[in-house]
Amino acid sequence: MQGKHAVQIVRTLRSAGYQAYLCGGCVRDMLLGREPADYDVATDATPAQVMHIFPETYAVGAQFGVVLVPLPDKQQHSPEEKTGASGRASERFEHGHVVEVATFRSDVGYSDGRHPDQVRYSKDPREDAERRDFTINGLLLDPISNQVLDFVGGRHDLEHGIIRAIGDPERRFAEDKLRMLRAVRFAARFAYEIERTTFSAIEKFAAQVHQVSRERVRDELTKMLTEGHARSAFLLLDRARLLAEVLPEVSAMKGIEQPPQFHPEGDVFVHTLLLLQNLPHPCSPTLAWGALLHDVGKPPTFRVAPDRIRFDGHVEVGVKMAEEICRRMRFSNDDTEQILALIANHMRFASVRGMKLATLKRFLRLPRFEEHLELHRLDCHSSHGDLTTYHFTRDKLAATPPENIRPAPLLTGRDLIAAGFTPGPRFKEILSSVEDSQLEGSLRTREQALEFVVRHFPL
């Protein structure tokens, strides 16, 4: 649907006397036989002209010559939303619901290392292609004639599996430091090689990646983690000197030995890379980050004891470190909470078969427990390979009805007050004890629960 809409936009712009082509990643993906995630259009029409032709257009990046054209069934919006024409309006649309239309341009100056200081509109598609990041992203396609316009050698690099900066690599990365992370991501995603001078420029500018907003760094890393080639991406980040800049805590895992009886695969970094390699695809961002950071507390807690290598307290230390990383990367509160929960609970599986039934049920009802279980599977599969506990937990979860894991409370605070108890800190202890017995199966009714309270917690 989005592809047809993009082609129709090209036709409409052409009929109005303008040049228009599909451009960027959608052309690359089409030539590779992949379904594009999004479609972009490049034109010599200015944003004002595009907005005149398409009344429902949203000028979310007009200062850079970029507007959004929603799909026809997504164009029912209030005048206030239309007038707002801001980034907030664009957030109302999911991927696939809009086509980005950008005016041919050349960019002048990048004093902040991320955004052009000035945009100069152009009538020349070549000039527009030559200001883009990589040759494989600099292709234009006429969807009417199916002709590809290649001013930068992108087809050659697609055929030979090469990520190459357009023009002078140092200039491309000096303009926009985020391009260094994008180069790594594309190379990992397509299993391509980064061309030598392009790679050298990344190494040279790696320390300047901090000029990129933390949110954009986070988003690029999340894509690397979830696109199905996370291990390759993080190995390449390390080779390009970027890992130590964006995630020094992960870089610190290199060379940290582990007890071979539990981790025959190697050090903490090797172990973590194996988890990334085995991540499911598709994969939720929180599971991916949980896998990446689950052992982040091991380097600072490493010690060689008389019996074996130990990492005492690495879970607690890891939670604190991961909290700092999530804060630094501007994760949402919900995502942060889940990532920290994954790290905090990943070692609890070791004692799951010895847990009391009440404790086990409370464990099984952790929010998004399927991610905890999957992280445990990945952890075992990437070390000793023993999945006995994983199968035990999975079978227990499947055999236990949800209402038994999270039953309706037999008693509330009001019931305790009615029974003559004075509200206070003791209420929590009493209600927790009642719930324990309920989860164990020894209490099933409100009457039994009241008798239990009177017997064990006399007034």
C-alpha angles and dihedrals in degrees: 000000000000091000092053089047091052091051090049090052089053091050092048093049091047092050088053090056100260133122114247136172140166107254147182126009096000091060091047092051094046091053089050091051093248128133107249117236091213138008125225130191127205120201142163090234112108120238090257091053092047091050091050091054094044108038093190094057120128117215097213094153104018092142086066094039095258128134133165124232111198122216111264094256090052097055101091102109137138123260088248091060091047093049091047091063092173140126087272090064091052090056088067089070125074123214109285094030097087139039117219113225116195130185118236105261149158120223123229120204129342103210093163094048091240115054131041115254091216135014120210115196118227141196092209118090089198091061089051093050093049094058093057125100111248133015093241088057095045098075125115125203129201100212092194097058095019088232118152118217108209115179096156108045095259096144092056091051092047090053093048099039099245132150104207129169115236110251117335109009094207090054092048092052094041087057096051123009092194087072089074091063091043090054090055092046094050092045091052095042095052097029089240130151120245107236113251101248090042090053092047090053090052090052090049095050098034095107089056094062087099088078087074116088113260091237091059092047089050092050093050092048090048090053090050089051097048106035094081101258102076097137093053091046094053094045088053092046087055094048091049092052090242099111094066088052102047100030111016089164090064093043087055089065091074113108095008102136123219132203104277094216089066101025111034089159095076141249128359093268093051090048092050092049089053090055089051091049091054098045111130117251117254094034131179114246092235094054090047093051090043089055092047094049103030092105098030089119094060101083095058093043098046115130136155109234124189091260102037147320110302138193101194112190094003092139094055092043090046093053091054092047093047090049089056091048092050091048091048092049093047096239117177117260091249094052092045091052092052095045091050091047091053091053095042094052105035094097094048091081089074090072099034095109091055096047122117111250092251092051091047093051091050088051092049092052096059109130111272091004090172087073091052090051093047092049089052091051091050091047093053095041090052095051129021095357095225108140097174094113091044092055091045092053094042091051093047091051092049093047097048116080114229091242089060092051094048107019124180109267115263091209138023134194089266090058090053092050090049088052090056102263120141114233113253146107090307090071092072092052092048096047092045091052091050091050091049091056091044092052090047088054098242094111120051107154139046091244092054089049093052091049089050092052095048090049098046102029107038117192 
